[in-house]
Amino acid sequence: MKKLILALAAIQMLLSGCAIGNKYDYRSQTLDLPVASGGSVAVAVSDQRPYVVSGDKAAVFVGLQRAGFGIPHDVETLSQGPLADDFAATISAALEAKGITVKPVTVAPSVNDRNAVQALAASGADKALLILLREWKSDTATNVAMMYDVKAEVFDGQGNSIAENAVVGRDNLGGDAWDPPGHARVAVPAAYRKILETLLSDPKIVEALK
């Protein structure tokens, strides 16, 4: 019995150590989008997650890694930049790969939708793409739960909305009983790529970006 208790205590200490300081690599993910255009698109990503807007969580927050007894520890972006910047970098790279000139526009979490659209229109681009992060976080114990609510909206050069699409879900990304953080570091970025491709490959979005 004593050996069992010591073994469980050792496992508890190992899990607690592995739960601290985890970071997920979003920026290295490459999207394959069915878009093509010789024009320009202004891109902005607005982080509207309530806990980020309120200041309860930093803009680099992307989820939770739970140690033994379910104690949560924050997970951050590997880039150590805001999650919105990682989204913008990934999307911009994907559009540029298809021949589109991207004009990045940065908006703070406190900026409302109307002001974000005005900032995009002021860029002078032919079209504008606004991504709203209304929810985005993972929660890992043994398995990984992925919660997301992301909207994409395309505007013409005058700021008129011409297309929109949204993806919302809570997905089970599987797990690894021996190395939950290691599994999450692979599964979450892969899910990020899949979710963004689903969001931006919608026919309405593709047609509007031409």
C-alpha positions in Angstrom: 0.0 0.0 0.0 2.8 2.4 0.9 4.5 1.8 -2.5 1.2 2.5 -4.3 0.7 5.7 -2.4 4.3 6.8 -3.2 3.7 5.9 -6.9 0.5 7.9 -7.1 2.2 10.8 -5.4 5.0 10.7 -8.0 2.5 10.6 -10.8 0.7 13.6 -9.2 3.9 15.6 -9.1 4.8 14.7 -12.7 1.4 15.8 -14.0 1.5 19.0 -12.0 4.9 19.9 -13.5 3.8 19.1 -17.0 0.7 21.3 -16.7 2.7 24.5 -16.1 4.1 26.7 -18.9 2.5 25.1 -21.9 2.3 27.0 -25.2 0.7 26.2 -28.5 2.2 27.0 -31.9 -0.5 28.6 -34.1 1.7 30.7 -36.5 3.4 27.7 -38.1 0.1 26.3 -39.4 -0.4 26.6 -43.1 -4.0 27.0 -44.5 -5.0 25.8 -48.0 -7.8 28.2 -49.1 -9.7 27.9 -52.4 -9.4 31.7 -53.1 -7.6 33.6 -55.9 -7.5 37.3 -56.6 -5.1 39.9 -57.9 -6.7 42.5 -55.7 -6.0 43.7 -52.1 -7.7 42.6 -48.9 -7.4 44.4 -45.5 -7.4 41.8 -42.7 -8.3 42.4 -39.1 -8.9 40.0 -36.2 -10.9 41.2 -33.2 -10.5 39.3 -30.0 -14.0 39.6 -28.4 -13.6 36.8 -25.9 -15.4 38.2 -22.8 -12.6 37.3 -20.4 -10.0 39.0 -22.6 -12.1 42.1 -23.1 -12.7 42.3 -19.3 -9.0 41.9 -18.6 -9.5 38.7 -16.7 -7.2 36.9 -19.2 -4.4 38.2 -21.3 -4.6 38.3 -25.1 -2.0 35.5 -25.3 -4.4 33.1 -23.4 -5.5 30.1 -25.5 -6.7 27.5 -23.0 -6.2 25.5 -19.8 -4.0 22.5 -19.0 -5.2 20.7 -15.8 -2.7 19.2 -13.4 -3.6 16.5 -10.8 -7.0 17.0 -9.0 -8.1 19.2 -12.0 -6.1 22.3 -11.0 -6.0 24.5 -14.1 -3.0 26.3 -15.5 -3.1 28.8 -18.4 -1.8 27.9 -21.8 -0.5 30.7 -24.0 0.5 31.3 -27.6 4.0 30.0 -28.5 4.7 33.3 -30.2 3.9 35.2 -27.0 1.9 37.6 -29.1 -1.9 38.1 -28.9 -4.0 35.2 -30.2 -5.6 37.7 -32.6 -2.1 38.4 -34.1 -1.5 34.7 -34.7 -4.9 34.3 -36.4 -4.1 37.4 -38.6 -0.6 36.1 -39.5 -1.9 32.7 -40.5 -4.8 34.1 -42.6 -2.7 36.7 -44.2 0.0 34.2 -45.3 -2.8 32.0 -46.8 -4.2 34.8 -48.8 -0.8 36.0 -50.0 -0.1 32.5 -51.2 -3.1 32.8 -53.5 -1.9 36.1 -55.0 -3.8 38.5 -52.8 -2.2 41.6 -51.5 -2.9 41.8 -47.8 -3.1 45.0 -45.8 -3.0 44.1 -42.1 -5.1 46.2 -39.7 -4.7 45.9 -35.9 -7.7 46.3 -33.6 -7.7 46.2 -29.8 -10.1 43.9 -27.9 -11.9 47.0 -26.7 -12.7 48.2 -30.3 -16.3 47.5 -31.3 -17.4 46.0 -34.7 -18.3 49.4 -36.3 -14.9 51.0 -35.5 -13.1 47.9 -36.7 -15.0 48.1 -40.0 -14.1 51.8 -40.3 -10.5 51.0 -39.7 -10.6 48.4 -42.5 -12.3 50.7 -44.9 -9.6 53.4 -44.2 -6.9 51.0 -45.4 -7.9 51.6 -49.0 -8.0 47.9 -49.9 -10.4 46.5 -52.5 -12.0 44.2 -49.9 -11.8 43.7 -46.2 -12.0 40.6 -44.0 -12.9 40.9 -40.4 -12.5 37.9 -38.1 -14.3 38.0 -34.8 -13.0 35.7 -32.0 -16.1 35.3 -29.8 -14.7 32.2 -28.1 -11.5 30.2 -28.5 -9.9 28.0 -25.8 -9.0 24.4 -25.1 -9.3 22.6 -21.8 -7.0 19.6 -21.3 -7.1 17.0 -18.6 -6.6 13.6 -20.2 -8.6 14.5 -23.3 -8.7 17.8 -25.0 -11.9 19.8 -25.3 -11.8 22.6 -27.9 -14.4 25.4 -27.6 -14.7 27.9 -30.4 -17.0 30.6 -31.9 -15.4 32.4 -34.8 -17.1 34.6 -37.4 -15.7 35.9 -40.7 -17.3 38.8 -42.5 -16.2 40.3 -45.9 -16.8 43.9 -46.8 -16.4 45.9 -50.0 -14.2 48.9 -50.4 -16.9 51.2 -48.9 -17.4 49.1 -45.8 -20.6 47.3 -46.9 -21.0 43.7 -45.7 -21.1 41.3 -48.7 -20.7 37.9 -47.1 -20.3 36.2 -43.7 -19.8 32.8 -42.2 -19.4 31.4 -38.7 -18.2 28.2 -37.1 -19.2 27.3 -33.5 -18.5 24.1 -31.7 -17.1 22.1 -28.8 -14.9 19.3 -30.1 -13.3 16.3 -28.4 -9.7 16.2 -29.8 -8.8 12.9 -28.0 -6.1 12.5 -25.5 -3.1 10.7 -24.1 -3.1 9.3 -20.6 0.7 9.4 -20.3 1.3 12.8 -21.9 -1.8 15.0 -22.1 0.2 18.2 -22.7 2.2 16.6 -25.5 -1.0 15.4 -27.2 -2.6 18.9 -26.9 0.4 20.7 -28.4 -0.2 18.7 -31.6 -4.0 18.3 -31.6 -4.9 21.9 -30.9 -2.9 23.6 -33.7 -4.2 20.9 -36.1 -7.8 21.7 -35.0 -7.0 25.4 -35.5 -6.0 24.8 -39.1 -9.1 22.7 -39.8 -11.5 25.2 -38.2 -10.0 28.2 -40.1 -10.1 26.3 -43.4 -13.8 25.4 -42.8 -14.6 29.0 -41.9 -12.9 30.6 -44.9 -13.6 27.9 -47.5 -17.3 28.7 -47.4 -18.5 29.5 -51.0 -19.9 32.8 -50.0 -16.6 34.0 -48.4 -14.6 32.6 -51.4 -16.8 34.5 -53.9 -16.7 37.7 -51.9 -12.9 37.7 -51.7 -12.5 37.6 -55.5 
